[in-house]
Amino acid sequence: MAYIEPSEFVTKMVDSGESKVYMSTKDTLIRAFMAGAILGLAAIFAITVAIKTGSPLIGAILFPVGFIMLYLMKFDLLTGVFTLVPLALIDKRPGVTFSGVMRNWGLVFVGNFAGALTTAFFMSFILTYGYSIDGGAIAAKVSAIGESRTLGYQEHGVAGWLTIFVRGMLCNWMVSMGVVGAMISTSAGSKMAAMWMPVMLFFFMGFEHSIVNMFLFPFSMIMGGEFTVTDYLLWNELPTALGNLVGGFLLVGLPLYLTHVRTSPERQIA
């Protein structure tokens, strides 16, 4: 294992954020689409494992395989660009502007959503033999998740909305630790181990991940979940995405940048 010092890998984080601003529209959309599709498949895989084994922990242990696959292929999740891309802006990299950051976030959102939605249709189709039969235990479980994580929060009003927001923050605190953790080594095995731990934690704790939800909630609606698109957007996706932004940037990207790139002078002891 080749360990890279924080002062080196945080500079790599800024470089990565800059490269994503300059990436072409085509490449950004393709990478985001594939990331959303793979993460959606990983989510239904973990839920299936949890149902069939009766152990949510086993599902959480296995969920990170999707995250690892998409990261090693250099595909992009909205949660990752929330953390990395603003660093290039505050580091004043040439040509990186606020509008460039917004463009990247918008394209990645669209790509992630399209990929996750595609997987939702694929999985709903095969579980129901082309929508000709009931989806069974898996469909029932996901429908229940969709209802509890929209209407369940709505019942609590502002407190429910803030609960989702904080769960989104905690989620991308851990997911971004996985993104950053993968940069501490040049070894594929070490990258996998560094990503596995925080991603497993967020999934088992039930924190809210905006891209996982881009799969779960459309899939839940297709499978008969009794909530609307408006319920999903207002009472899950919006607060989750905002929480992901705050958690990834303020709890991971910015602290690392401020202490390892913009370091303060050492104390002088008389």
C-alpha positions in Angstrom: 0.0 0.0 0.0 1.4 3.4 -1.0 0.0 6.0 1.4 -0.3 9.5 0.1 0.0 12.4 2.6 -3.1 14.6 3.1 -1.3 17.7 1.7 -0.9 15.7 -1.6 -4.3 14.1 -1.9 -6.2 17.3 -1.0 -4.4 19.0 -3.9 -5.6 16.1 -6.0 -9.1 16.8 -4.8 -8.9 20.4 -6.1 -7.4 19.1 -9.4 -10.2 16.7 -9.7 -12.8 19.4 -9.1 -11.2 21.6 -11.8 -11.1 18.8 -14.3 -14.9 18.2 -13.8 -15.6 21.8 -14.6 -13.7 21.5 -17.9 -15.2 18.2 -18.9 -17.3 18.1 -22.0 -21.1 17.9 -21.8 -21.1 14.4 -23.4 -18.5 13.0 -21.1 -20.2 14.5 -18.0 -23.6 13.1 -18.9 -22.3 9.6 -19.8 -20.3 9.3 -16.6 -23.2 10.6 -14.5 -25.7 8.3 -16.2 -23.6 5.2 -15.6 -23.0 6.2 -12.0 -26.7 6.6 -11.3 -27.5 3.3 -13.0 -24.9 1.3 -11.1 -25.8 2.8 -7.7 -29.5 2.0 -8.3 -28.6 -1.6 -9.0 -26.4 -1.7 -5.9 -29.3 -0.4 -3.9 -31.8 -3.0 -5.0 -29.1 -5.6 -4.6 -28.6 -4.6 -1.0 -32.3 -4.6 -0.3 -32.7 -8.0 -1.9 -29.9 -9.4 0.2 -31.4 -7.9 3.4 -34.8 -9.4 2.6 -33.5 -12.9 1.7 -31.1 -13.1 4.6 -33.2 -11.3 7.2 -30.1 -9.2 8.0 -30.0 -5.5 7.1 -26.3 -5.5 8.2 -25.4 -8.0 5.4 -27.1 -5.8 2.9 -25.2 -2.8 4.2 -21.9 -4.7 4.1 -22.4 -5.6 0.4 -23.9 -2.3 -0.8 -20.5 -0.6 -1.3 -19.6 -2.9 -4.2 -21.7 -0.5 -6.5 -20.0 2.6 -5.1 -16.6 1.0 -5.6 -17.3 -0.1 -9.2 -18.5 3.3 -10.3 -15.6 5.1 -8.6 -12.9 2.9 -10.2 -14.5 3.6 -13.6 -14.3 7.3 -12.9 -18.0 7.8 -13.1 -19.5 10.8 -11.3 -22.2 11.1 -8.6 -23.8 14.4 -7.6 -22.7 13.7 -4.0 -19.0 13.6 -5.1 -19.1 16.7 -7.3 -20.8 18.6 -4.4 -17.6 18.0 -2.4 -14.9 18.4 -5.1 -16.0 21.0 -7.6 -16.4 24.0 -5.3 -12.8 23.5 -4.1 -11.6 24.5 -7.6 -13.7 27.7 -7.3 -12.4 28.7 -3.9 -8.8 27.9 -4.9 -9.3 30.4 -7.8 -8.3 27.9 -10.5 -8.2 29.7 -13.9 -11.4 29.5 -15.8 -13.4 28.0 -12.9 -16.5 30.1 -12.3 -19.7 29.9 -10.3 -21.7 29.3 -13.5 -19.2 26.5 -14.4 -19.8 24.8 -11.0 -23.6 25.1 -11.5 -23.3 23.7 -15.0 -21.4 20.6 -13.7 -23.9 20.0 -10.9 -26.9 20.4 -13.2 -25.5 18.0 -15.8 -24.5 15.4 -13.2 -27.9 15.6 -11.6 -29.6 15.0 -15.0 -27.3 12.1 -15.8 -27.6 10.5 -12.4 -31.4 10.7 -12.5 -31.6 9.3 -16.0 -29.4 6.4 -15.0 -31.2 5.6 -11.8 -34.6 5.9 -13.5 -33.4 3.5 -16.2 -32.4 0.9 -13.6 -35.7 1.4 -11.9 -37.6 0.5 -15.1 -35.3 -2.5 -15.8 -35.8 -3.9 -12.3 -39.5 -3.3 -12.2 -39.9 -5.0 -15.5 -38.0 -8.2 -14.6 -39.6 -8.5 -11.1 -43.1 -8.3 -12.7 -42.4 -10.2 -16.0 -43.2 -7.1 -18.0 -45.7 -5.7 -15.5 -47.9 -8.8 -15.8 -47.7 -10.0 -12.1 -47.1 -8.6 -8.6 -43.5 -7.6 -7.8 -43.5 -9.8 -4.6 -41.7 -9.1 -1.3 -39.0 -6.9 -2.8 -41.5 -4.6 -4.5 -43.6 -4.4 -1.3 -40.5 -3.5 0.8 -39.4 -0.8 -1.6 -43.0 0.6 -1.8 -43.0 0.8 2.0 -39.7 2.6 2.1 -40.9 5.1 -0.5 -44.0 5.9 1.5 -42.3 6.1 4.9 -39.6 8.4 3.5 -42.0 10.9 2.0 -45.4 10.8 3.7 -43.7 9.7 6.9 -41.6 12.8 7.0 -44.5 15.0 5.8 -46.5 14.1 8.9 -43.9 15.9 11.0 -43.9 19.1 9.0 -40.9 21.4 9.2 -39.3 19.0 11.7 -39.6 16.2 9.2 -38.1 18.2 6.4 -35.2 19.2 8.7 -34.7 15.5 9.7 -34.3 14.6 6.0 -31.9 17.5 5.5 -29.7 16.4 8.5 -29.8 12.7 7.3 -28.6 14.0 3.9 -25.7 15.9 5.6 -24.7 12.8 7.6 -24.9 10.7 4.4 -22.6 12.8 2.3 -20.2 13.3 5.2 -19.6 9.5 5.1 -19.9 9.1 1.3 -17.4 11.9 0.7 -15.1 10.4 3.2 -15.2 7.4 0.9 -14.4 9.5 -2.1 -11.5 11.2 -0.4 -10.4 7.9 1.2 -9.9 6.4 -2.3 -7.3 9.1 -2.9 -5.0 8.2 0.0 -3.5 5.3 -1.9 -2.3 4.2 -5.4 -3.3 0.6 -4.7 -6.7 -0.6 -6.0 -7.2 -2.8 -2.9 -6.5 0.0 -0.5 -8.8 2.3 -2.4 -11.6 -0.3 -2.0 -11.1 -0.7 1.7 -11.0 3.1 2.3 -14.3 3.5 0.4 -16.0 0.5 1.9 -16.1 1.5 5.5 -17.9 4.9 5.4 -20.3 3.9 2.6 -21.3 0.8 4.6 -21.9 3.0 7.6 -24.2 5.5 5.8 -26.3 2.7 4.3 -26.8 0.8 7.5 -27.7 3.9 9.4 -30.4 4.8 6.9 -29.0 8.2 6.0 -30.4 9.9 2.8 -28.5 9.7 -0.4 -29.9 11.8 -3.3 -28.9 9.4 -6.0 -29.9 6.2 -4.3 -33.3 7.9 -3.8 -33.4 8.8 -7.5 -33.7 5.0 -8.0 -35.8 4.0 -4.9 -38.6 6.4 -5.2 -39.4 6.1 -8.9 -39.1 2.3 -8.5 -41.4 2.5 -5.4 -44.0 4.5 -7.4 -43.9 2.0 -10.3 -44.4 -0.8 -7.8 -47.5 0.8 -6.3 -46.2 3.2 -3.6 -49.0 5.6 -2.7 -47.3 9.0 -2.9 -46.9 11.5 -5.7 -44.0 13.0 -7.6 -44.5 16.2 -5.7 -44.3 14.3 -2.4 -41.0 12.7 -3.5 -39.5 16.0 -4.7 -40.5 18.2 -1.8 -40.4 15.7 1.0 -37.3 13.8 0.0 -35.2 14.7 -3.0 -34.9 18.4 -2.4 -33.9 18.3 1.3 -31.7 15.3 0.7 -29.8 17.0 -2.1 -29.3 20.1 -0.1 -28.2 18.1 2.9 -25.8 16.2 0.7 -24.3 19.4 -0.5 -23.8 20.9 2.9 -22.5 17.6 4.4 -20.0 16.9 1.6 -18.6 20.4 1.2 -18.7 21.7 4.8 -17.8 18.5 6.6 -15.3 17.0 4.2 -14.1 19.2 1.3 -13.7 22.6 3.0 -12.1 21.4 6.3 -9.5 19.3 4.4 -8.8 22.2 2.0 -8.4 24.8 4.8 -6.0 22.7 6.9 -4.0 21.0 4.2 -3.9 23.5 1.3 -4.5 26.9 2.9 -2.5 26.1 6.0 -1.8 28.8 8.6 1.7 29.7 9.7 3.2 27.7 12.5 3.1 29.2 16.0 6.2 30.9 17.1 7.1 29.9 20.7 9.4 32.3 22.5 
